């Protein structure tokens, strides 16, 4: 068990953030925990990811991230903003100062007897950081980026849901309903993990990080002097089961939804079965963002989709009328008459 005692200032500063870099880390641990086959909904993705790791030499340095379950936190730093890009997180990783590495390494290992995998970060810091960051980028591009628009939409919806709970009911209610392996009994936050560790967070910030790849596993970062970060399983992991583009009726079928609203708007409506941003829809559907924006404007005016702001991003989803269109008209197709 990991037990974190949270004082009132820390609890009052509870915030939520997403992290592409933490998704990379947890996806690697997911593959490691299931050496044979990863359970649904990760199965298809995991087969693809294993091929990437086996066939893309640039991903070789990723083994460092799972070399030790108690690795120093500088390898996966705290997200620098509520919704950073992977590029922003990798820039932070590349810029890790030598004194921070030395400080964190000494908490886990005797500086005179470092493991072989960790020593380069001390003896040749910049080269080791760049090698790791390049590996993360290569793995991301091949193994995660194709799924990221759908993942990001699911994470945005998760953040919106949790932010509303935090604003409406406060941090106590949020933590009490976070995950079935997280127990909140004021002032103690307990994470069900094999590792035994206890500490007190005094006058810090609690950062919650929802992760698609968590699959129930919990992570905790305590090396930062101002922030305690705790990850948990986000809802919406089923998006990983959908490995192909949005399905369209076969050439011999009539797309009734397209006949009614137009082909492009029909594509957007079907894709909004999961809330998404304009950029996410454009990437998923292979359409220009300006085209997606035009379709969304028409669908908004018709009252079949809604828009919600999540920080600096705008998330679109189906209104009941839009869901009815997709379910009753768009879900089936009929064979065209000869």
Secondary structure, DSSP 4 states (H G I P E B T S, - for coil): -EEEEE-HHHHHT-EEEB-HHHHHHHHHHHHHH-SS-PPTTSHHHHHHHHHHHHH-GGGGGGGGGGS-TT--GGGGPPPSSTB--HHHHHHHHHT--HHHHHHHHHHHS-TTS--HHHHHHHHSHHHHHHHHHHHHHHHIIIIIHHHHHHHHHHHHHHHHHHHHHHHHHHHHHHHHTS-TTEEEETTEEEE--SS-EEEEE-S-EEEEEEEGGGTT---EE--SSSEEEEEEEPS-GGGGG--SSPP---TTEE-HHHHHH-HHHHHHHHHTTS-B-HHHHHHHHT--HHHHHHHHHHHHHHTSEEEEEETTEEEEEE-HHHHHIIIIIIS--EEPP-
